[in-house]
Amino acid sequence: MQGADAIRSLKGIGDKTEKTFHLAGIDTIDDLVTWYPRYYLTYEEPVYIADAQPGIRIAVLGKITNTPAYRQYRGLKIINVNIRDHSGSLALTWYNMPYLRNTLHMGESRIFVGTPVLKNGRMVMEQPEIYTIEAYEKQRENLQPVYPLTRGLTNKMIAKAMAQTVPYMETMEEYLPSFIVEKYGLMPYGQALKNVHFPVVKEQVGKARARLMFDEFFIFLAAMRMVKERTGVIENHYLIKETKESRHFEENLPFRLTNAQARALKEMKADLLRGEVMNRLVQGDVGSGKTILAMILLLMAATSGYQGALMAPTEVLAVQHYESFTKMLAPYGVRVALLTGSTTAKNKRDIYKQLKNHEIDIIIGTHALIQDKVEYDQLALVITDEQHRFGVRQREALSKKGYEPHVLVMSATPIPRTLALIMYGDLDISIIDELPADRLPIKNCVVNTGYRPNAYRFITKQVQMGRQAYVICPMVEESENVEAENVTEYTKVLQANLPPSIRVECLNGRMKAKDKNDIMDRFDKGEIDVLVSTTVIEVGINVPNATVMMVENAERFGLAQLHQLRGRIGRGAFQSYCIFIAGKDNEETKKRLEILNKSNDGFYIANEDLKLRGPGDFFGIRQSGMMDFVLADIYDNADLLKMASDAMKDLEEDGFSFSNLSNDRLKKQLELALQL
């Protein structure tokens, strides 16, 4: 069995199953073995029924107190029983498992494992697993991998296919240099894969995941080194100076730049006059004023006779940038255009022609800006907004359109400086750590689910004052054995609890791009009062009229991510409010969320988050996902990130070159990283 073999080569995978795996991006054996479990189900010591909490998976030992009740409702076959221990009672429900009438008997004691939910004020455990006391003791020794799923793909299908890959994992060749594996005490690669998919003990799973997360960081850092080796020092062919137009624009801004903005702008202006091209990251908290600096630089480029491009992560944000740039730069005769995936074919052809003939000075858009058909005339400056990995492929695509342009990456992701220096080792870094004086601080509160009625009343009052609100629910995968607020269902709850005059709509990541853009556009225009959404609104929408954000199950997000979400409000002249509703009412949750409650400073929050979370929890749900890593998280796994950085330095001192690799697996991993 080879890693490049098609998944079809495995037993039991025919046309239909192959297509189902393909939809998840699994086409080869290598794709399958790197489809890692999202988390593991563990079987803990049973708790008393009185200690059960909604949304938290538990095991309870109880005596069945009634003969199983059976009924049919809308095609469902429903079994109900009640159990009791010395602390209280609990209702259990199973759907479409009628045979349980003959296997569950009143008076018997069993252990039931599941997630209780509140229904009509009563605690119910639905579809619980059933064990005898002896069988549960054996089960407690097991860890059950739970994989990310797509439509049609089940955990059982993945596990069955994965079982056939064990011989491949066992004979897999190590691809990291042996002295790196030994020095940092890393588990061999093949062994790590096997332990991740077929866990025996927690300690081994922890070591296996640590190895795979180390690899993710290592490959990312190696790809950056490879970019440096490929490109070397790039000569500056575009000396962009201040012009009378850019000076006039700066002097006549309706506000003063903060000291941090002025410092970052000075650094960037110096870059544009150096002998090599600018390659800089501007890291500024949400609302710190990065966009106005981008506008100044692009105006400098345009009035120096060059072209500039601003690439945004979403169409909605691209449109918002286009509208503000067009309005503010109109007095200077700068020609601004918009190019996105939604631009009509005719308009695209016109824009391509105008760009080639230098009839456009500044182009704003999404990744459509670097497609093959786009030709520029002296593209001197490219600014990317929240594009963390504007990598070598994109740079190569642009360089083929002329000389290498200056590149500026803007990010509102609050990464502590120590980690930013590692993550962005190929970039110079400017940090804007100061907010404009006229920004009203957001008022925060952290509450439990009992506060919801008050929150609904507050949202109603704000909407009646002419404002708008966001309600954020966590993304819930089909494979998750947790209770969390679901966007679609929660929208119905809000529609039922808010006055009929309040327009409530929902947005989620599974919608088509066109539908998402339409909803975000309508919210921007004030045609929607309350937008219920997952984290898809984290970047890419700027609605100054939105003054309330309510986050459900706030404990399921990382603090840095919650701060990013909070950055969608407080962008206008009105006082804004953020309500964090915690689904779990424990001390750890309160301690974490209290950091957000006390501070609106993203860099402070990121550092506190880093201190508090330590090495992370291998068996829980990851709190945040940044930088597109599959397993690794720069906050949870900062120690592994630093270790990977040290390993890179060891290799450089050893004279290792990434440009002449003999190891095919390492070469493939790096090429994949460079495509991102």
Secondary structure as UniProt FT lines:
FT   TURN            3..4
FT   HELIX           7..9
FT   TURN            11..12
FT   HELIX           15..23
FT   TURN            24..25
FT   HELIX           29..33
FT   STRAND          39..42
FT   HELIX           49..51
FT   TURN            54..55
FT   STRAND          58..64
FT   STRAND          69..73
FT   TURN            74..75
FT   STRAND          76..85
FT   TURN            86..87
FT   STRAND          88..95
FT   TURN            98..99
FT   HELIX           100..103
FT   TURN            106..107
FT   STRAND          109..114
FT   STRAND          116..119
FT   TURN            120..121
FT   STRAND          122..126
FT   STRAND          129..131
FT   HELIX           133..139
FT   TURN            140..141
FT   STRAND          143..146
FT   TURN            151..152
FT   HELIX           155..163
FT   TURN            164..165
FT   HELIX           166..170
FT   HELIX           178..183
FT   TURN            184..185
FT   HELIX           189..197
FT   HELIX           202..231
FT   HELIX           244..251
FT   HELIX           259..271
FT   TURN            272..273
FT   STRAND          279..284
FT   TURN            286..287
FT   HELIX           290..303
FT   TURN            304..305
FT   STRAND          307..311
FT   HELIX           315..329
FT   HELIX           330..332
FT   STRAND          336..339
FT   TURN            341..342
FT   HELIX           345..356
FT   TURN            357..358
FT   STRAND          362..365
FT   HELIX           367..370
FT   TURN            372..373
FT   STRAND          379..385
FT   TURN            388..389
FT   HELIX           392..399
FT   TURN            400..401
FT   STRAND          406..411
FT   HELIX           417..423
FT   TURN            424..426
FT   STRAND          428..432
FT   TURN            437..438
FT   STRAND          443..448
FT   HELIX           449..451
FT   HELIX           452..464
FT   TURN            465..466
FT   STRAND          468..472
FT   TURN            478..479
FT   HELIX           487..497
FT   TURN            500..501
FT   STRAND          504..507
FT   TURN            509..510
FT   HELIX           513..524
FT   TURN            525..526
FT   STRAND          530..533
FT   HELIX           535..537
FT   TURN            544..545
FT   STRAND          546..551
FT   TURN            552..553
FT   HELIX           554..556
FT   HELIX           559..566
FT   TURN            567..568
FT   STRAND          577..582
FT   HELIX           587..598
FT   HELIX           602..613
FT   TURN            614..615
FT   TURN            618..619
FT   TURN            627..628
FT   TURN            634..637
FT   HELIX           638..653
FT   TURN            654..655
FT   HELIX           664..675
//
